[in-house]
Amino acid sequence: MILLIRSEQLRVLADETRKALGMESCGIMLGILGDAAAEVEEIVPARNRLKSESEFEIDPEDLLRAIERGESESRDLVGFYHSHPSSSLPSPVDEEHMVLWPRKVWVMVSRSSLVLRAYRVISGEIEEVDIQISRGRLEKAGPLSDRTAPPPSSSPGASRPARASVGPRTRRW
């Protein structure tokens, strides 16, 4: 699977991670969720009910509001994001919660390095999701589940994927 995300959304993730000041930041991603790809259209920051440096719980009111708004706008719940103090790998607690939301994408951001990684659970197994970064609005061309990359564009300054690799399947911005 590929997670398509725009560079300005990555800035929102970075800003939210920095603003959390000693707490795990967390939130919701709305957009289009397909089998082969997911496109993030909006990052919705949420309150961390635990106010913890090493754990998070998305405030249920924030989650419900985001899901209801997404449904009213015909957008899917793509998944969730949260920060970790150092690593962008799922913790054992993350893994326990990820299986409760199969097929949703979980983005984890390291506060110390701003490296992010994405995962999802398919058939009870956690798999890493490739992240593809776009500089602008991704075009809609055909069903997202059949797409593995944004369609090419011939107009100058149009959206072109930009990838910044820090290692296998990790991204830093």
PASEBA-1860 file (N, C-alpha, C; in nm, 3 decimals):
! residues 173
1> MILLIRSE> 0.084/-0.118/0.000/0.000/0.000/0.000/0.088/0.123/0.000 ~ 0.033/0.229/-0.058/0.100/0.359/-0.061/0.013/0.460/0.011 ~ 0.073/0.542/0.097/0.005/0.653/0.159/0.049/0.779/0.086 ~ -0.046/0.847/0.022/-0.020/0.971/-0.049/-0.049/1.087/0.045 ~ 0.050/1.173/0.063/0.034/1.285/0.156/0.106/1.406/0.098 ~ 0.049/1.524/0.118/0.109/1.646/0.065/0.210/1.703/0.164 ~ 0.307/1.774/0.110/0.413/1.831/0.194/0.357/1.926/0.299 ~ 0.250/2.002/0.266/0.194/2.093/0.367/0.129/2.015/0.483
9> QLRVLADE> 0.082/1.895/0.455/0.027/1.813/0.563/0.138/1.761/0.653 ~ 0.254/1.734/0.593/0.369/1.693/0.674/0.411/1.806/0.766 ~ 0.401/1.931/0.717/0.433/2.045/0.803/0.336/2.052/0.921 ~ 0.209/2.021/0.898/0.111/2.018/1.007/0.153/1.911/1.109 ~ 0.191/1.793/1.061/0.235/1.687/1.152/0.357/1.732/1.233 ~ 0.454/1.795/1.166/0.574/1.842/1.235/0.539/1.949/1.337 ~ 0.454/2.044/1.299/0.414/2.151/1.391/0.341/2.094/1.513 ~ 0.249/2.001/1.489/0.175/1.941/1.600/0.269/1.861/1.692
17> TRKALGME> 0.366/1.793/1.632/0.463/1.716/1.711/0.545/1.810/1.798 ~ 0.590/1.922/1.742/0.670/2.018/1.819/0.588/2.087/1.927 ~ 0.461/2.120/1.896/0.375/2.192/1.991/0.338/2.106/2.112 ~ 0.345/1.976/2.099/0.300/1.888/2.207/0.385/1.901/2.333 ~ 0.507/1.949/2.322/0.593/1.977/2.436/0.589/1.870/2.546 ~ 0.656/1.761/2.522/0.666/1.657/2.623/0.549/1.560/2.626 ~ 0.453/1.578/2.536/0.341/1.484/2.529/0.341/1.422/2.389 ~ 0.281/1.306/2.379/0.259/1.250/2.246/0.149/1.331/2.179
25> SCGIMLGI> 0.178/1.378/2.057/0.073/1.443/1.979/-0.006/1.333/1.910 ~ -0.130/1.364/1.873/-0.211/1.262/1.807/-0.321/1.329/1.725 ~ -0.376/1.253/1.633/-0.484/1.305/1.552/-0.535/1.205/1.452 ~ -0.620/1.258/1.364/-0.695/1.177/1.270/-0.660/1.221/1.128 ~ -0.659/1.125/1.035/-0.636/1.156/0.894/-0.763/1.122/0.816 ~ -0.816/1.219/0.744/-0.934/1.199/0.660/-0.893/1.205/0.514 ~ -0.965/1.134/0.429/-0.935/1.137/0.286/-1.002/1.023/0.214 ~ -0.922/0.951/0.136/-0.972/0.840/0.056/-0.890/0.716/0.092
33> LGDAAAEV> -0.959/0.611/0.131/-0.892/0.487/0.170/-0.928/0.378/0.070 ~ -0.828/0.331/-0.005/-0.846/0.223/-0.099/-0.767/0.102/-0.057 ~ -0.769/-0.002/-0.140/-0.694/-0.124/-0.108/-0.545/-0.108/-0.134 ~ -0.509/-0.039/-0.243/-0.369/-0.026/-0.281/-0.308/0.107/-0.241 ~ -0.392/0.207/-0.213/-0.342/0.340/-0.178/-0.443/0.412/-0.091 ~ -0.391/0.505/-0.014/-0.474/0.594/0.067/-0.423/0.734/0.044 ~ -0.515/0.829/0.031/-0.477/0.969/0.013/-0.526/1.049/0.132 ~ -0.433/1.118/0.198/-0.469/1.205/0.309/-0.512/1.339/0.251
41> EEIVPARN> -0.635/1.378/0.279/-0.685/1.509/0.235/-0.682/1.610/0.349 ~ -0.687/1.560/0.473/-0.686/1.651/0.588/-0.627/1.583/0.710 ~ -0.544/1.658/0.780/-0.490/1.618/0.910/-0.574/1.690/1.015 ~ -0.633/1.615/1.108/-0.718/1.673/1.212/-0.651/1.648/1.347 ~ -0.583/1.749/1.402/-0.522/1.731/1.533/-0.628/1.701/1.639 ~ -0.590/1.621/1.736/-0.682/1.583/1.844/-0.611/1.600/1.978 ~ -0.691/1.606/2.082/-0.635/1.614/2.217/-0.593/1.475/2.264 ~ -0.480/1.468/2.331/-0.434/1.344/2.393/-0.490/1.341/2.535
49> RLKSESEF> -0.589/1.256/2.557/-0.653/1.249/2.689/-0.558/1.207/2.798 ~ -0.454/1.133/2.763/-0.362/1.085/2.866/-0.258/1.189/2.906 ~ -0.237/1.290/2.821/-0.137/1.395/2.849/-0.004/1.331/2.893 ~ 0.038/1.231/2.818/0.155/1.152/2.851/0.265/1.170/2.747 ~ 0.388/1.157/2.792/0.503/1.163/2.702/0.519/1.033/2.623 ~ 0.465/0.924/2.677/0.489/0.794/2.614/0.362/0.718/2.575 ~ 0.246/0.778/2.595/0.121/0.712/2.557/0.024/0.817/2.505 ~ -0.074/0.770/2.426/-0.177/0.863/2.380/-0.312/0.793/2.378
57> EIDPEDLL> -0.413/0.874/2.389/-0.551/0.830/2.367/-0.622/0.948/2.304 ~ -0.667/0.931/2.182/-0.739/1.038/2.114/-0.869/1.065/2.188 ~ -0.894/1.192/2.217/-1.017/1.229/2.285/-1.135/1.179/2.203 ~ -1.226/1.101/2.264/-1.338/1.044/2.189/-1.427/1.148/2.121 ~ -1.443/1.265/2.184/-1.523/1.371/2.121/-1.456/1.420/1.993 ~ -1.323/1.436/1.996/-1.249/1.479/1.876/-1.262/1.374/1.766 ~ -1.252/1.247/1.804/-1.263/1.139/1.706/-1.402/1.136/1.645 ~ -1.504/1.143/1.728/-1.641/1.140/1.678/-1.669/1.258/1.584
65> RAIERGES> -1.626/1.378/1.624/-1.646/1.496/1.539/-1.578/1.479/1.403 ~ -1.455/1.428/1.403/-1.382/1.409/1.278/-1.450/1.305/1.189 ~ -1.492/1.195/1.248/-1.559/1.089/1.170/-1.691/1.142/1.113 ~ -1.770/1.211/1.195/-1.897/1.264/1.146/-1.876/1.366/1.034 ~ -1.778/1.454/1.051/-1.750/1.552/0.946/-1.703/1.482/0.819 ~ -1.615/1.386/0.834/-1.568/1.311/0.718/-1.683/1.244/0.644 ~ -1.771/1.180/0.719/-1.887/1.115/0.656/-1.976/1.215/0.585 ~ -1.998/1.333/0.645/-2.084/1.433/0.583/-2.020/1.491/0.456
73> ESRDLVGF> -1.888/1.480/0.446/-1.815/1.530/0.328/-1.774/1.416/0.235 ~ -1.828/1.297/0.257/-1.796/1.177/0.177/-1.647/1.146/0.176 ~ -1.585/1.159/0.293/-1.443/1.124/0.307/-1.430/1.009/0.405 ~ -1.328/0.929/0.383/-1.302/0.814/0.469/-1.215/0.852/0.587 ~ -1.226/0.773/0.692/-1.128/0.777/0.799/-1.009/0.697/0.748 ~ -0.903/0.768/0.706/-0.784/0.701/0.653/-0.707/0.636/0.767 ~ -0.700/0.705/0.880/-0.628/0.648/0.992/-0.592/0.753/1.096 ~ -0.483/0.726/1.167/-0.444/0.806/1.281/-0.296/0.837/1.275
81> YHSHPSSS> -0.255/0.941/1.347/-0.112/0.968/1.363/-0.085/0.994/1.510 ~ 0.037/0.968/1.552/0.082/1.010/1.684/0.233/1.012/1.685 ~ 0.287/1.082/1.784/0.432/1.094/1.795/0.484/0.999/1.902 ~ 0.613/0.969/1.890/0.686/0.891/1.990/0.805/0.975/2.033 ~ 0.854/0.956/2.154/0.971/1.034/2.197/1.094/1.015/2.107 ~ 1.118/0.892/2.059/1.238/0.872/1.978/1.212/0.793/1.850 ~ 1.154/0.677/1.859/1.139/0.589/1.744/1.008/0.615/1.670 ~ 1.006/0.578/1.543/0.879/0.582/1.468/0.828/0.441/1.440
89> LPSPVDEE> 0.871/0.347/1.525/0.824/0.209/1.515/0.708/0.188/1.613 ~ 0.614/0.098/1.581/0.503/0.074/1.673/0.550/0.010/1.802 ~ 0.496/0.059/1.912/0.524/-0.002/2.042/0.430/-0.121/2.060 ~ 0.454/-0.205/2.159/0.360/-0.315/2.186/0.217/-0.265/2.212 ~ 0.204/-0.151/2.279/0.070/-0.094/2.303/0.008/-0.049/2.170 ~ 0.089/0.015/2.083/0.039/0.054/1.951/-0.015/-0.068/1.878 ~ 0.063/-0.176/1.879/0.023/-0.297/1.807/-0.111/-0.351/1.858 ~ -0.132/-0.346/1.991/-0.259/-0.393/2.048/-0.376/-0.310/1.996
97> HMVLWPRK> -0.356/-0.179/1.982/-0.464/-0.091/1.937/-0.482/-0.094/1.786 ~ -0.374/-0.116/1.714/-0.383/-0.119/1.568/-0.475/-0.230/1.519 ~ -0.472/-0.346/1.586/-0.556/-0.457/1.541/-0.706/-0.427/1.560 ~ -0.738/-0.328/1.644/-0.878/-0.290/1.664/-0.931/-0.204/1.548 ~ -0.839/-0.151/1.467/-0.874/-0.066/1.353/-0.808/-0.122/1.227 ~ -0.844/-0.243/1.185/-0.779/-0.303/1.068/-0.800/-0.216/0.944 ~ -0.701/-0.221/0.856/-0.701/-0.150/0.727/-0.677/0.000/0.740 ~ -0.686/0.057/0.862/-0.657/0.199/0.879/-0.506/0.217/0.884
105> VWVMVSRS> -0.462/0.333/0.839/-0.319/0.364/0.835/-0.280/0.435/0.965 ~ -0.171/0.393/1.023/-0.118/0.452/1.145/0.017/0.516/1.112 ~ 0.025/0.647/1.124/0.151/0.719/1.102/0.211/0.749/1.238 ~ 0.339/0.716/1.251/0.411/0.741/1.376/0.529/0.831/1.347 ~ 0.542/0.936/1.427/0.643/1.039/1.407/0.738/1.039/1.526 ~ 0.867/1.036/1.500/0.967/1.049/1.605/0.983/1.197/1.641 ~ 0.963/1.232/1.768/0.982/1.372/1.810/1.127/1.413/1.802 ~ 1.218/1.320/1.825/1.360/1.356/1.828/1.418/1.379/1.689
113> SLVLRAYR> 1.372/1.305/1.589/1.431/1.316/1.456/1.334/1.360/1.348 ~ 1.205/1.364/1.380/1.097/1.393/1.284/1.094/1.294/1.168 ~ 1.141/1.173/1.194/1.126/1.063/1.098/0.986/1.006/1.118 ~ 0.918/0.977/1.007/0.787/0.916/1.019/0.781/0.787/0.940 ~ 0.696/0.698/0.989/0.671/0.571/0.923/0.521/0.545/0.932 ~ 0.471/0.462/0.841/0.328/0.432/0.839/0.308/0.281/0.836 ~ 0.200/0.237/0.898/0.168/0.095/0.911/0.018/0.075/0.898 ~ -0.022/-0.049/0.874/-0.163/-0.088/0.883/-0.167/-0.237/0.915
121> VISGEIEE> -0.283/-0.282/0.958/-0.303/-0.423/0.991/-0.393/-0.483/0.884 ~ -0.343/-0.590/0.821/-0.419/-0.664/0.721/-0.416/-0.811/0.763 ~ -0.532/-0.871/0.773/-0.544/-1.012/0.812/-0.467/-1.042/0.941 ~ -0.474/-0.950/1.036/-0.410/-0.970/1.165/-0.260/-0.944/1.168 ~ -0.200/-0.909/1.056/-0.057/-0.884/1.048/-0.029/-0.736/1.025 ~ 0.072/-0.683/1.094/0.112/-0.543/1.074/0.204/-0.536/0.954 ~ 0.172/-0.447/0.860/0.259/-0.426/0.745/0.295/-0.279/0.735 ~ 0.416/-0.253/0.690/0.458/-0.115/0.672/0.399/-0.061/0.542
129> VDIQISRG> 0.363/0.065/0.544/0.302/0.133/0.430/0.404/0.230/0.372 ~ 0.421/0.228/0.241/0.513/0.322/0.177/0.449/0.460/0.176 ~ 0.528/0.563/0.201/0.479/0.701/0.204/0.528/0.772/0.080 ~ 0.436/0.833/0.008/0.471/0.911/-0.110/0.427/1.055/-0.085 ~ 0.521/1.147/-0.099/0.496/1.288/-0.068/0.475/1.365/-0.197 ~ 0.372/1.448/-0.198/0.340/1.532/-0.313/0.358/1.678/-0.273 ~ 0.400/1.761/-0.367/0.418/1.904/-0.339/0.287/1.981/-0.351 ~ 0.185/1.923/-0.410/0.060/1.996/-0.430/-0.058/1.903/-0.424
137> RLEKAGPL> -0.171/1.952/-0.467/-0.295/1.874/-0.467/-0.281/1.756/-0.559 ~ -0.316/1.637/-0.511/-0.311/1.518/-0.593/-0.434/1.513/-0.683 ~ -0.413/1.480/-0.808/-0.524/1.475/-0.903/-0.604/1.347/-0.882 ~ -0.732/1.356/-0.914/-0.818/1.238/-0.908/-0.826/1.179/-1.047 ~ -0.775/1.060/-1.065/-0.779/0.995/-1.196/-0.804/0.847/-1.175 ~ -0.927/0.805/-1.189/-0.959/0.665/-1.173/-0.970/0.628/-1.027 ~ -1.009/0.505/-1.000/-1.025/0.462/-0.862/-0.892/0.457/-0.789 ~ -0.890/0.511/-0.669/-0.767/0.517/-0.592/-0.711/0.379/-0.566
145> SDRTAPPP> -0.798/0.280/-0.548/-0.749/0.146/-0.515/-0.669/0.084/-0.630 ~ -0.684/0.138/-0.752/-0.608/0.087/-0.865/-0.482/0.168/-0.891 ~ -0.461/0.275/-0.816/-0.351/0.366/-0.841/-0.234/0.331/-0.752 ~ -0.115/0.337/-0.806/0.002/0.315/-0.723/0.087/0.441/-0.714 ~ 0.054/0.544/-0.791/0.125/0.671/-0.786/0.034/0.778/-0.842 ~ 0.056/0.905/-0.805/-0.025/1.010/-0.863/-0.006/1.015/-1.014 ~ -0.110/1.050/-1.089/-0.097/1.054/-1.233/0.000/1.162/-1.277 ~ 0.071/1.140/-1.391/0.164/1.243/-1.438/0.087/1.365/-1.483
153> SSSPGASR> 0.152/1.480/-1.474/0.090/1.605/-1.516/0.186/1.679/-1.606 ~ 0.133/1.741/-1.710/0.219/1.811/-1.803/0.224/1.960/-1.777 ~ 0.140/2.010/-1.685/0.140/2.154/-1.662/0.257/2.193/-1.573 ~ 0.322/2.310/-1.602/0.436/2.353/-1.522/0.396/2.377/-1.377 ~ 0.482/2.338/-1.286/0.457/2.359/-1.144/0.352/2.268/-1.086 ~ 0.308/2.171/-1.164/0.204/2.080/-1.115/0.263/1.987/-1.011 ~ 0.176/1.916/-0.946/0.215/1.824/-0.841/0.306/1.715/-0.895 ~ 0.424/1.700/-0.832/0.517/1.593/-0.865/0.556/1.526/-0.735
161> PARASVGP> 0.559/1.393/-0.734/0.597/1.328/-0.610/0.740/1.364/-0.572 ~ 0.763/1.388/-0.444/0.897/1.414/-0.394/0.920/1.318/-0.280 ~ 1.026/1.241/-0.285/1.051/1.143/-0.181/1.181/1.175/-0.112 ~ 1.180/1.167/0.017/1.300/1.193/0.095/1.325/1.072/0.182 ~ 1.414/0.988/0.143/1.435/0.863/0.214/1.545/0.879/0.318 ~ 1.522/0.821/0.435/1.622/0.822/0.540/1.664/0.680/0.571 ~ 1.612/0.588/0.501/1.637/0.446/0.523/1.520/0.375/0.459 ~ 1.516/0.246/0.468/1.405/0.174/0.405/1.271/0.221/0.460
169> RTRRW> 1.190/0.278/0.372/1.051/0.313/0.400/1.035/0.411/0.514 ~ 1.132/0.493/0.543/1.114/0.598/0.643/1.122/0.731/0.571 ~ 1.062/0.831/0.627/1.061/0.962/0.565/1.096/1.067/0.669 ~ 1.171/1.167/0.627/1.204/1.282/0.710/1.173/1.405/0.629 ~ 1.121/1.507/0.693/1.095/1.630/0.620/1.163/1.745/0.685
END
